[in-house]
Amino acid sequence: MKKFIPLISLCFLFSFDVLAQVDSSIFNFRKHIINSEALDESREYWVSLPMNYSDTAQYPVIYVFDAEWRFDLVRNIEYDLAGNRKIPAHIIVGIPHVEMEVKRAIDLTFGHSRMEYDGDPVDSTWFNASNSGGAHKFYQYLKEELITDVDKNYSTNTDRILVGHSYGGYFAAYLLTMDHPFTALQIYDPSIWYGNGEVTNNLKKKSTPNKKVNIYISYQIDPVFHGDKIKEFISEIETHNNFKLNHIERKNETHNSLFMISFLEGIQWLYK
């Protein structure tokens, strides 16, 4: 047994030395708290920095809704792609929601829908001020407070990518008629059905800001009403010359399962 001790010790020392040199930023993330005037409450956001982050460089930023579910997945995929030079390195900002089961829908919806995802009509007991319709305030927080704080604390450039799934995708789509700060929108199986397609109707009625936006839409078509509303939205986007669009129907994925493949392919499409 004594003969193996020096070898084991040598291996241990070698391993420790290698690990000590590894930049561990991918394994850690930073939490920030904003005392939001727009929302009249404190909100948290999470930041994952690129490997070998430097204040002398400037980085694009990926903003991710539903951070409780999606932040770790996004940063690990991004880290692998950037490490293999498939995409540039990004700062990743995770946006969680206070009281996830309640505040998420309030944060991400702009009104109170009278339609469900399958096309069935609903009354005010289903969507009301207690569980929806706070997105205008949340957008003010996002644009004027959160992004401002990120730009103040980190070395960013002007490229901002918003990743939204479901209600988050609806929120991202809604921004197309607004003077929003994003250069790219990653929209995954968006709830375009909400408000009986109000996002599409807004695009038809309102002039969009003359701003180039890269839009990647990944979706599935179950139930039919949900899928039809997304297709109507895509058709409307295609009439606007300032939008660069790529869209794909995921026939072998569900509403929840398509997120991973959507981000993996969508973020690479952005840089092709």
C-alpha positions as CSV (number, residue, x, y, z in Angstrom):
1,M,0.0,0.0,0.0
2,K,2.8,2.4,0.8
3,K,4.2,2.1,-2.7
4,F,1.1,3.9,-4.1
5,I,1.0,6.9,-1.8
6,P,3.5,9.0,-3.7
7,L,1.7,8.4,-7.0
8,I,-1.7,9.2,-5.5
9,S,-0.3,12.3,-3.9
10,L,1.3,13.4,-7.2
11,C,-2.0,12.9,-9.0
12,F,-3.9,14.9,-6.4
13,L,-1.4,17.8,-6.6
14,F,-1.6,17.9,-10.3
15,S,-5.4,17.9,-10.4
16,F,-5.5,20.7,-7.8
17,D,-3.1,22.8,-9.8
18,V,-5.2,22.4,-13.0
19,L,-8.5,23.2,-11.2
20,A,-6.9,26.2,-9.5
21,Q,-6.3,27.7,-13.0
22,V,-9.8,27.2,-14.3
23,D,-11.9,30.3,-14.6
24,S,-15.0,29.2,-12.7
25,S,-17.3,32.0,-13.8
26,I,-19.6,29.5,-15.7
27,F,-20.2,27.7,-12.4
28,N,-21.1,30.8,-10.5
29,F,-23.5,33.6,-11.1
30,R,-24.1,37.0,-9.4
31,K,-27.3,38.2,-7.9
32,H,-28.4,41.8,-8.0
33,I,-31.4,43.4,-6.4
34,I,-33.2,46.5,-7.8
35,N,-35.6,48.5,-5.7
36,S,-38.0,49.1,-8.6
37,E,-40.0,52.3,-8.8
38,A,-41.9,50.9,-11.8
39,L,-43.1,47.8,-9.9
40,D,-43.0,49.3,-6.4
41,E,-41.1,46.3,-5.0
42,S,-37.7,44.8,-5.0
43,R,-36.7,42.5,-7.9
44,E,-33.8,40.2,-8.3
45,Y,-31.8,39.5,-11.5
46,W,-29.0,37.0,-12.1
47,V,-25.8,37.4,-14.2
48,S,-23.5,34.8,-15.7
49,L,-20.3,36.2,-17.1
50,P,-18.3,34.7,-20.0
51,M,-15.2,32.7,-19.3
52,N,-12.2,35.1,-19.0
53,Y,-14.5,38.1,-18.8
54,S,-12.7,41.4,-19.2
55,D,-13.7,45.0,-18.6
56,T,-11.7,46.0,-21.7
57,A,-14.0,44.0,-24.0
58,Q,-17.7,44.6,-24.7
59,Y,-20.2,41.8,-24.8
60,P,-23.7,41.2,-26.2
61,V,-26.3,40.4,-23.6
62,I,-28.9,37.6,-23.5
63,Y,-31.9,38.4,-21.3
64,V,-33.8,35.3,-20.3
65,F,-37.3,35.2,-18.9
66,D,-38.3,32.4,-16.5
67,A,-34.9,32.3,-15.0
68,E,-36.0,29.8,-12.3
69,W,-36.4,27.3,-15.1
70,R,-34.3,28.4,-18.0
71,F,-31.2,30.3,-16.7
72,D,-29.0,27.3,-16.1
73,L,-29.9,25.7,-19.4
74,V,-29.2,28.8,-21.4
75,R,-25.9,29.6,-19.8
76,N,-24.6,26.1,-20.2
77,I,-25.6,25.9,-23.9
78,E,-24.2,29.3,-24.6
79,Y,-21.0,28.5,-22.7
80,D,-20.4,25.4,-24.9
81,L,-21.2,27.1,-28.1
82,A,-19.0,30.1,-27.3
83,G,-16.2,27.9,-26.1
84,N,-16.3,26.1,-29.5
85,R,-16.4,29.4,-31.4
86,K,-19.9,28.8,-32.8
87,I,-21.1,32.1,-31.4
88,P,-19.6,35.1,-29.6
89,A,-19.3,35.1,-25.8
90,H,-22.3,36.7,-24.1
91,I,-23.2,38.1,-20.7
92,I,-26.4,36.2,-19.7
93,V,-29.0,37.9,-17.5
94,G,-31.7,35.7,-15.9
95,I,-35.0,37.4,-15.0
96,P,-36.9,35.6,-12.3
97,H,-40.4,36.4,-11.1
98,V,-41.5,37.1,-7.6
99,E,-44.1,34.5,-6.5
100,M,-43.6,32.6,-9.7
101,E,-47.0,31.0,-10.0
102,V,-48.8,34.4,-9.7
103,K,-46.4,37.2,-10.7
104,R,-45.1,35.5,-13.9
105,A,-48.4,35.9,-15.7
106,I,-48.9,39.4,-14.3
107,D,-45.4,40.5,-15.5
108,L,-45.7,39.0,-19.0
109,T,-49.2,39.8,-20.1
110,F,-50.4,43.2,-21.3
111,G,-54.2,42.8,-20.8
112,H,-56.8,40.3,-19.6
113,S,-57.6,37.7,-22.2
114,R,-61.2,36.5,-22.9
115,M,-59.9,33.5,-24.7
116,E,-58.0,30.4,-23.6
117,Y,-55.2,28.6,-25.5
118,D,-57.5,26.1,-27.1
119,G,-59.9,28.8,-28.3
120,D,-62.5,28.4,-25.6
121,P,-64.0,31.8,-24.4
122,V,-63.5,32.7,-20.7
123,D,-64.9,35.4,-18.5
124,S,-63.2,37.8,-16.0
125,T,-62.9,35.2,-13.3
126,W,-60.2,33.5,-15.5
127,F,-58.0,36.5,-16.4
128,N,-58.2,39.6,-14.3
129,A,-56.0,42.1,-12.4
130,S,-55.1,39.5,-9.7
131,N,-53.3,37.3,-12.2
132,S,-52.6,39.2,-15.5
133,G,-52.2,42.5,-17.2
134,G,-49.1,44.0,-15.6
135,A,-46.7,43.9,-18.5
136,H,-46.6,47.7,-19.2
137,K,-45.1,48.2,-15.7
138,F,-42.8,45.2,-16.1
139,Y,-41.6,46.6,-19.5
140,Q,-40.9,49.9,-17.9
141,Y,-38.8,48.1,-15.2
142,L,-37.1,46.0,-17.8
143,K,-36.2,48.9,-20.1
144,E,-35.5,51.8,-17.7
145,E,-34.2,50.0,-14.6
146,L,-32.9,46.5,-15.2
147,I,-31.1,47.0,-18.6
148,T,-29.7,50.3,-17.3
149,D,-28.3,48.6,-14.2
150,V,-26.7,45.8,-16.3
151,D,-25.1,48.3,-18.6
152,K,-23.8,50.3,-15.6
153,N,-22.3,47.2,-13.8
154,Y,-20.9,45.3,-16.8
155,S,-19.0,45.8,-20.0
156,T,-21.8,45.5,-22.6
157,N,-22.3,46.5,-26.2
158,T,-25.6,47.5,-27.9
159,D,-26.6,44.0,-29.0
160,R,-29.4,42.7,-26.7
161,I,-31.2,39.4,-27.2
162,L,-34.5,38.6,-25.4
163,V,-35.4,35.0,-24.9
164,G,-39.1,34.3,-24.2
165,H,-41.1,31.1,-24.1
166,S,-44.9,30.8,-23.8
167,Y,-46.1,34.0,-22.1
168,G,-42.5,35.3,-22.4
169,G,-42.7,34.7,-26.1
170,Y,-46.0,36.7,-26.3
171,F,-44.3,39.5,-24.3
172,A,-41.4,39.6,-26.8
173,A,-43.8,39.5,-29.8
174,Y,-45.8,42.4,-28.3
175,L,-42.7,44.6,-28.2
176,L,-42.5,44.8,-32.0
177,T,-44.9,47.7,-32.0
178,M,-43.0,49.5,-29.3
179,D,-39.7,51.4,-29.1
180,H,-37.9,48.5,-27.5
181,P,-34.2,48.1,-26.7
182,F,-33.6,44.7,-28.3
183,T,-31.7,43.8,-31.5
184,A,-32.9,40.2,-31.5
185,L,-36.0,38.3,-30.2
186,Q,-35.9,34.6,-29.6
187,I,-39.6,33.6,-29.4
188,Y,-40.4,30.0,-28.4
189,D,-44.0,28.6,-28.7
190,P,-45.4,32.0,-27.9
191,S,-48.9,32.5,-26.4
192,I,-50.1,34.5,-29.4
193,W,-53.6,33.1,-28.7
194,Y,-53.7,35.5,-25.7
195,G,-56.3,38.2,-26.2
196,N,-57.5,36.3,-29.3
197,G,-54.3,37.3,-31.2
198,E,-54.0,40.8,-30.0
199,V,-50.3,40.8,-30.8
200,T,-51.0,40.2,-34.5
201,N,-53.8,42.7,-34.5
202,N,-51.5,45.3,-33.0
203,L,-48.9,44.7,-35.8
204,K,-51.6,45.2,-38.4
205,K,-53.0,48.4,-36.9
206,K,-49.9,50.1,-35.7
207,S,-46.8,51.3,-37.5
208,T,-43.7,49.6,-36.2
209,P,-40.5,51.5,-35.3
210,N,-38.1,51.7,-38.2
211,K,-35.7,49.4,-36.5
212,K,-34.0,46.2,-37.7
213,V,-34.8,43.2,-35.5
214,N,-33.7,39.6,-35.9
215,I,-36.6,37.3,-35.0
216,Y,-36.4,33.6,-34.5
217,I,-39.7,31.8,-33.8
218,S,-39.8,28.1,-32.8
219,Y,-43.2,26.6,-32.2
220,Q,-45.5,23.5,-32.1
221,I,-49.2,23.5,-33.2
222,D,-51.0,21.7,-30.4
223,P,-53.8,22.7,-29.8
224,V,-54.9,23.8,-33.3
225,F,-56.1,27.3,-32.1
226,H,-52.7,28.0,-30.5
227,G,-50.8,26.9,-33.7
228,D,-53.1,28.8,-36.0
229,K,-52.6,32.1,-34.1
230,I,-48.8,31.6,-34.3
231,K,-49.0,31.1,-38.1
232,E,-51.1,34.2,-38.5
233,F,-48.5,36.1,-36.5
234,I,-45.7,34.8,-38.7
235,S,-47.6,35.8,-41.8
236,E,-47.9,39.3,-40.5
237,I,-44.3,39.6,-39.6
238,E,-43.3,38.6,-43.2
239,T,-45.0,41.8,-44.5
240,H,-42.6,44.0,-42.5
241,N,-39.3,44.8,-44.3
242,N,-37.4,45.7,-41.1
243,F,-37.7,42.3,-39.6
244,K,-35.3,39.5,-40.4
245,L,-37.3,36.3,-39.7
246,N,-36.6,32.6,-39.3
247,H,-39.3,30.2,-38.1
248,I,-39.6,26.5,-37.6
249,E,-42.4,24.2,-36.6
250,R,-41.3,21.5,-34.1
251,K,-43.4,18.5,-35.1
252,N,-41.7,16.2,-32.6
253,E,-41.7,18.5,-29.6
254,T,-44.2,19.7,-27.0
255,H,-44.8,23.1,-25.6
256,N,-42.2,22.6,-22.8
257,S,-39.8,20.2,-24.5
258,L,-39.0,22.5,-27.5
259,F,-37.1,25.2,-25.4
260,M,-33.7,23.5,-25.4
261,I,-33.5,22.7,-29.2
262,S,-35.0,26.1,-29.9
263,F,-32.2,28.0,-28.0
264,L,-29.5,25.7,-29.3
265,E,-30.5,26.4,-33.0
266,G,-31.9,29.9,-32.6
267,I,-28.8,31.5,-31.0
268,Q,-26.6,30.0,-33.7
269,W,-28.9,31.2,-36.5
270,L,-28.5,34.7,-35.2
271,Y,-24.8,34.6,-36.0
272,K,-24.9,32.9,-39.4
